[in-house]
């Protein structure tokens, strides 16, 4: 009796009707795989865009620095991404502009973005910047800079620095 009950629950297609269902199942599988592939490609392209923006910032802000100095600049950029006070995207942080009351204009967070300098993508400095950006995105960094959001070159004295506590001096930069 239990076997007949289970047989009654089974859905059986006549032999000639299996092909459309198999074709539909195969097409459905292909559509799902295509969607997953496109989503993966988009995510990879976004990771590459974030990497490139971070590497550009390292290149233009600290290419003459030691690896520790370059990594510190990258870490500040990523700290800003994590902070609710700044955009939540690396490229948005790097190219961010805010209104400056004293200058009566929008001012870039990183001055090189206003100057539009050339980037030598074939140079060793660019390759180092990419490597540092990868390391920073992988979580490598200086524990002293956890939560730090600002830095400046040691040879300048920005007014905003008077109101912040210095956390570290790495290479030619002070970090707050």
C-alpha positions as CSV (number, residue, x, y, z in Angstrom):
1,X,0.0,0.0,0.0
2,X,2.7,2.6,0.8
3,X,4.3,1.9,-2.6
4,X,1.1,2.6,-4.5
5,X,0.6,5.8,-2.5
6,X,4.1,7.0,-3.6
7,X,3.5,6.0,-7.2
8,X,0.3,8.1,-7.2
9,X,2.3,11.1,-6.1
10,X,4.8,10.9,-8.9
11,X,4.3,13.1,-11.9
12,X,5.0,11.2,-15.1
13,X,5.1,12.8,-18.5
14,X,4.3,10.7,-21.5
15,X,7.5,9.9,-23.4
16,X,6.8,12.3,-26.3
17,X,6.4,15.3,-23.9
18,X,9.8,15.2,-22.2
19,X,11.6,17.3,-24.8
20,X,10.0,20.7,-24.3
21,X,10.4,20.4,-20.6
22,X,14.1,19.4,-20.9
23,X,14.6,22.3,-23.3
24,X,13.0,24.7,-21.0
25,X,15.1,23.5,-18.0
26,X,18.2,23.8,-20.1
27,X,17.4,27.3,-21.2
28,X,16.6,28.3,-17.7
29,X,19.9,27.0,-16.5
30,X,21.7,28.9,-19.3
31,X,19.9,32.2,-18.3
32,X,20.8,31.8,-14.7
33,X,24.5,31.1,-15.6
34,X,24.5,34.1,-17.9
35,X,23.1,36.3,-15.2
36,X,25.7,35.1,-12.7
37,X,28.5,35.7,-15.3
38,X,27.4,39.2,-16.0
39,X,27.1,40.0,-12.3
40,X,30.6,38.6,-11.7
41,X,32.0,40.6,-14.5
42,X,30.4,43.8,-13.2
43,X,31.7,43.2,-9.7
44,X,35.2,42.6,-11.2
45,X,35.0,45.8,-13.2
46,X,34.0,47.7,-10.1
47,X,36.9,46.2,-8.1
48,X,39.3,47.3,-10.9
49,X,37.8,50.8,-10.9
50,X,38.2,51.1,-7.2
51,X,41.8,49.8,-7.4
52,X,42.7,52.2,-10.2
53,X,41.3,55.2,-8.2
54,X,43.2,54.2,-5.1
55,X,46.4,53.7,-7.1
56,X,46.0,57.1,-8.8
57,X,45.8,58.7,-5.4
58,X,48.8,56.9,-4.1
59,X,50.7,57.7,-7.3
60,X,50.0,61.4,-7.2
61,X,50.1,61.9,-3.4
62,X,53.0,59.7,-2.4
63,X,54.9,58.2,-5.3
64,X,58.2,59.5,-3.9
65,X,57.5,58.0,-0.5
66,X,58.6,54.7,1.0
67,X,56.1,51.8,0.8
68,X,55.0,52.6,4.4
69,X,54.3,56.2,3.4
70,X,52.4,55.1,0.3
71,X,50.4,52.5,2.3
72,X,49.5,55.2,4.8
73,X,48.1,57.5,2.1
74,X,46.0,54.6,0.8
75,X,44.9,53.7,4.3
76,X,43.6,57.3,4.9
77,X,41.7,57.1,1.6
78,X,40.1,53.8,2.7
79,X,39.4,55.2,6.2
80,X,37.4,57.9,4.5
81,X,35.4,55.4,2.6
82,X,34.5,53.7,5.9
83,X,33.6,57.0,7.6
84,X,30.0,58.3,7.4
85,X,31.5,61.8,6.9
86,X,32.7,60.9,3.4
87,X,31.4,59.1,0.3
88,X,31.3,55.3,0.5
89,X,33.2,54.7,-2.7
90,X,37.0,55.0,-3.3
91,X,36.6,57.0,-6.5
92,X,34.1,59.3,-5.0
93,X,36.4,60.0,-2.0
94,X,39.5,60.6,-4.3
95,X,37.6,63.0,-6.6
96,X,35.4,64.6,-3.9
97,X,35.0,68.4,-3.9
98,X,33.6,70.5,-1.2
99,X,32.7,74.1,-0.9
100,X,35.5,76.2,0.6
101,X,34.1,79.4,2.3
102,X,37.4,81.2,2.2
103,X,38.1,80.6,-1.5
104,X,34.4,80.8,-2.6
105,X,34.6,77.7,-4.8
106,X,34.6,73.9,-4.7
107,X,38.0,72.6,-3.6
108,X,39.2,69.0,-4.1
109,X,40.1,66.9,-1.1
110,X,43.3,65.9,-3.0
111,X,44.9,68.8,-4.8
112,X,46.2,66.7,-7.7
113,X,42.7,66.0,-8.9
114,X,42.3,69.7,-9.6
115,X,45.5,69.8,-11.6
116,X,44.8,66.8,-13.9
117,X,48.5,65.7,-14.0
118,X,49.7,63.0,-16.3
119,X,50.1,59.5,-15.0
120,X,52.9,57.4,-16.6
121,X,51.2,54.0,-16.6
122,X,54.4,52.3,-17.9
123,X,56.5,53.6,-15.0
124,X,57.8,51.6,-12.0
125,X,56.2,54.2,-9.8
126,X,52.7,53.3,-11.2
127,X,53.4,49.6,-10.8
128,X,54.4,50.2,-7.1
129,X,51.2,52.4,-6.6
130,X,49.1,49.5,-8.0
131,X,50.8,47.0,-5.7
132,X,50.3,49.3,-2.6
133,X,46.7,49.9,-3.6
134,X,46.1,46.1,-3.8
135,X,47.8,45.6,-0.4
136,X,45.7,48.4,1.2
137,X,42.5,46.9,-0.2
138,X,43.5,43.5,1.2
139,X,43.6,45.1,4.7
140,X,47.3,45.7,5.1
141,X,48.0,49.0,6.9
142,X,49.5,50.7,9.9
143,X,47.5,50.1,13.1
144,X,48.4,53.7,14.3
145,X,46.3,55.1,11.5
146,X,43.1,53.2,12.2
147,X,40.4,55.8,12.1
148,X,42.7,58.6,10.8
149,X,41.0,60.7,8.1
150,X,43.5,63.5,7.3
151,X,47.1,64.1,6.4
152,X,49.3,66.7,4.9
153,X,52.9,67.1,3.8
154,X,55.2,68.2,6.6
155,X,56.3,71.3,4.8
156,X,52.9,72.9,4.9
157,X,50.8,74.1,7.9
158,X,47.1,73.9,7.0
159,X,44.8,75.8,9.4
160,X,42.7,72.7,9.9
161,X,45.7,70.8,11.4
162,X,45.7,73.0,14.6
163,X,42.4,71.5,15.7
164,X,43.4,67.8,15.1
165,X,45.6,65.4,17.1
166,X,48.6,64.1,15.1
167,X,48.7,60.3,15.1
168,X,51.9,59.5,13.2
169,X,54.6,61.0,11.1
170,X,55.4,58.7,8.2
171,X,57.9,59.8,5.5
172,X,57.1,63.4,4.5
173,X,53.5,63.3,5.8
174,X,51.7,64.0,9.1
175,X,48.6,61.9,9.8
176,X,45.6,62.9,11.9
